[in-house]
Amino acid sequence: MKIEKIFLQNFLSHESSEINFKGSINAIVGQNGAGKTSIIDGIVFSLFSESSRGNIKNLVKKGKSTGIVQTEIRDGNNLYLIKRDIVNSSNDFIAKNNIGIARGRKEVDRKIQEILKLDKDILLSTVIIRQGEIENIFKELPDVLKKILKIENLEKLTSSTGPLYSVQKEIESELKYLENRKIEYENKKIEKEKLEKEIEESKKKLEDLEIKKIEKEKEIKDNSAKFDELKRKRDRYLELTGRLYSLIERKKSVEKDVDNYDKIKSEKEKLEKEIEENSYLEGGESLLSELHELRKSEKSLKDQLNTLEKEIEEYEQNLAKKNSLEDDAKRYEELKERKEKIEEAYNEYNSLKSLLNDKLKRKEKIENEIKSLGSIPSLDNVNKEIDNIEKEIDNLQNSKGAIKGRKEQLIQIIKNLENIKENRCPVCGRELTEEHRKKIKIEAETEVKDIEKKLSDIEKKVEELRARKGELSNLRLEIISKLTKLRKLNEDLTRISQEVQDIQTKLKELEKSYNEYSEIREKLTLLEPKYKEYLKVSNYDERALEEKKNRLGLIKAELDDLQKRIKGLLEKIGDEREFEGKLKLYKENKNKLEKLKEEFIKIESEKNELEKISKEVTELEEEIRQLNFNEEEFENLNKKLEDLNNERIAIEKEISTIEGKINASRDLLINLNSELNKIMEDLNKIPKLQNAINKVEKLRKILSGSGLQNYIISIFKSRIENNLNDILNMFNLSFSRVTINFEIGGKTQKGKVVIKAYNTAGNDLDIESLSGGERISIALALRIAIAKSLMDEIGFMIMDEPTIHLDEERKKELLNVIKYSMNIIPQIIIVTHDDEIKEISDYIISVTKKGDKSIVKQGEYID
Ligand SMILES: Nc1ncnc2c1ncn2[C@@H]1O[C@H](COP(=O)(O)OP(=O)(O)OP(=O)(O)O)[C@@H](O)[C@H]1O
């Protein structure tokens, strides 16, 4: 088995590194912290999902969420690809020759152990050697061996809480249970025999009952034929007697009717006579109804007459009222017409009057405003004064300029006087004495002062004039504004005065109409109630009254005619009430006669029927007599049959009860038999269980002693020893043989391993007394020997810095051992700093670090 390739993604310091192990000895080299051991960690993680850096999540490259390790392992023709996801264990996966064989961490772990054929702990103690741990095998050997031989499990197996003890206890309790089953078996057997006896007895009873049942059925059959005959007779008897009864009843009723024949006949004749006598009443009903109709019409005409008479009376009164009011109404309408005619003038007069008031008020207001303006100063005077002031200011400014010029002249003279070198007066041209100079200066300075005074006075004066001019300018503005307002007010006044005059003229023109209108209005107010009265009766006229009177005459004539007709009818009827009574009786008699006639016809036909009925009765009585039916005989036979049937049913019931009982007993019997069989099966186990308990006891005894363990160890020991010596021979050491002795130790005691080496002289040496190199050689050989004893062929060995902390001597010896190991182990992977190891390696894998990222280069060195 060989590790061919590993791919690390976001694993520790590796971001994305692919490493191929192409050589027999593959050296992984590089500076400290470059990421060499990380590659070994990757192999261990991918094989056993185990972290050598604490928590599994520590394996993820810092700053990444998860990492992946993918390893390829070859075993002969089979190439296994193992993929591990550090964080998402469910993504773990293994494929054999590209075909997936397991998924998920647990499944993949199980599959790998199957492929490697060795337990993880054993591999980690033998062929995977962590930094400086080669010799640890001497210490770990007892534990490793215990694990290999599963002796730990043997101890657990035989303890009083172990599985063998509980198996023994289980068998014992099973045997106890089977003892009880034996008793149960005997009881059930007795129960079964009792049940079988019961079934036999029931069967016998059943047979007797079947015979009884057949006998009863025969008796029932015989009596049933007789009964059927009697039943037929009885049915005929009942039919005949029934018919006879109804005939006799009919006969009785007919006879009763026939007895009444004469009485009905005379009654009929009497009624016919009576009806004949009152035949004049025929048609009396229509006379009565005509009379009622005429009376209704008479009442209606009388009502109409009354209403019309009242109407005419009222009409005549209203017509008289109308005539008396007619003149006033006419006068009212004329006045109203006149009023409407002059209404426009009246309204105009009113609105002009109120307009005049408004205008007069406005006029008064304007006059007051003019008054309030008072007397206005003359604008010309103000303007003149302003002009004068402006001229005066100009004059003052001019004289100010002239004086200022003189002042500058004088100042210049004073300056010149001070600077003059020659003795000549700059003013008068004469010789300039000092006195003269002083005099001129004083005069000039005095004049300058006067000038300054004058200038100040002028300025004062100008100031005063300007102030006055300002006041006047304001006054002028005020006068202009007042004058403008006055002009406007005067214009308005003139206009309004004209308008007032116009309105007054117009009012005069309209005044007559206004007064007339007012007079008419008063008159109309007085006439209005009469006019309203008139309007109420204005519709009444003579022609309509005449028409009403004519209608009254017609109604009276009609009423007269009607009353004559009523009188005629009453003459025919006589007393109305009496007539009505007679008419009612006449109608009742007619109805009675109708019924009597029907009765009479019916009795006549019954007279014939009576003869027929009598004959039939005689015949029926004869037939009944001949039938010779006896009800008592029938009842007795019926009762007998009923009893027989009940007896038969009782027998059948008894039969089915016994049958049910037999069936239930049979089911019980089947159950009992199967239970007995089951118990018997259980009881058959007893000898086997007794045998088993003996064996378990024996096994516990054997396993709890040291005999078996020692036996297993002795076999395994010689295998390891032989392998060890074979390997050591290849290492070319100067020992003839190395022996291993194991003391397994107890459950709590750690075991002991004694390794001795024999030199060529035959002397034995303890491991402690050997040289460092010899010890390393034996340790390495021992690791390989153990692994080889468990696997046919060791595929690989991984070593992390095996030479670290070793002195030169030991290092050299170890190098030799590694070189020789190649003959046994096809693939060695070594992490090293050692140049000498690099030399013996045939494939170099260099690891460097750039920033926080490991970079792998293969087949050559990287500086
Ligand atoms: N989770 C992680 N992410 C990134 N880098 C890590 C992580 N864990 C450890 N490292 C860094 O990875 C680097 C490689 O460590 P590794 O043990 O592989 O180095 P090495 O080459 O074997 O060094 P030495 O020769 O000193 O044993 C170290 O610098 C370590 O600090």
The ligand as a Tripos MOL2 file, in Angstrom:
@<TRIPOS>MOLECULE
LIG
   31    33     1     0     0
SMALL
NO_CHARGES

@<TRIPOS>ATOM
      1 N1         -5.0960   27.2010   11.2400 N.pl3     1 LIG1
      2 C1         -3.9770   27.7260   10.7270 C.ar      1 LIG1
      3 N2         -4.0400   28.5740    9.6530 N.ar      1 LIG1
      4 C2         -2.9300   29.1070    9.0860 C.ar      1 LIG1
      5 N3         -1.7280   28.8440    9.5550 N.ar      1 LIG1
      6 C3         -1.5790   28.0080   10.6420 C.ar      1 LIG1
      7 C4         -2.7170   27.4090   11.2680 C.ar      1 LIG1
      8 N4         -2.2840   26.6450   12.3160 N.ar      1 LIG1
      9 C5         -0.9430   26.7360   12.3210 C.ar      1 LIG1
     10 N5         -0.5100   27.5420   11.3430 N.ar      1 LIG1
     11 C6          0.8550   27.9170   10.9650 C.3       1 LIG1
     12 O1          1.2800   26.9590    9.9880 O.3       1 LIG1
     13 C7          2.6900   26.9770    9.8970 C.3       1 LIG1
     14 C8          3.1630   25.5990    9.5360 C.3       1 LIG1
     15 O2          3.2810   24.7320   10.6560 O.3       1 LIG1
     16 P1          4.0670   23.3410   10.5600 P.3       1 LIG1
     17 O3          3.9720   22.7120   11.8630 O.co2     1 LIG1
     18 O4          3.5520   22.5940    9.3750 O.co2     1 LIG1
     19 O5          5.4910   23.8660   10.2150 O.3       1 LIG1
     20 P2          6.8380   23.0290    9.9440 P.3       1 LIG1
     21 O6          7.2250   23.3960    8.5450 O.co2     1 LIG1
     22 O7          6.6240   21.6550   10.2560 O.co2     1 LIG1
     23 O8          7.7850   23.7470   10.9600 O.3       1 LIG1
     24 P3          8.9130   23.1460   12.0070 P.3       1 LIG1
     25 O9         10.0640   22.7910   11.1250 O.co2     1 LIG1
     26 O10         9.1790   24.3070   12.8760 O.co2     1 LIG1
     27 O11         8.2880   22.0050   12.6850 O.co2     1 LIG1
     28 C9          3.1510   27.5400   11.2130 C.3       1 LIG1
     29 O12         3.7810   28.8040   10.9470 O.3       1 LIG1
     30 C10         1.8920   27.7620   12.0340 C.3       1 LIG1
     31 O13         1.9690   28.9620   12.8170 O.3       1 LIG1
@<TRIPOS>BOND
     1     1     2 1
     2     2     3 ar
     3     2     7 ar
     4     3     4 ar
     5     4     5 ar
     6     5     6 ar
     7     6     7 ar
     8     6    10 ar
     9     7     8 ar
    10     8     9 ar
    11     9    10 ar
    12    10    11 1
    13    11    12 1
    14    11    30 1
    15    12    13 1
    16    13    14 1
    17    13    28 1
    18    14    15 1
    19    15    16 1
    20    16    17 2
    21    16    18 1
    22    16    19 1
    23    19    20 1
    24    20    21 2
    25    20    22 1
    26    20    23 1
    27    23    24 1
    28    24    25 2
    29    24    26 1
    30    24    27 1
    31    28    29 1
    32    28    30 1
    33    30    31 1
@<TRIPOS>SUBSTRUCTURE
     1 LIG1         1 GROUP 0 **** ****
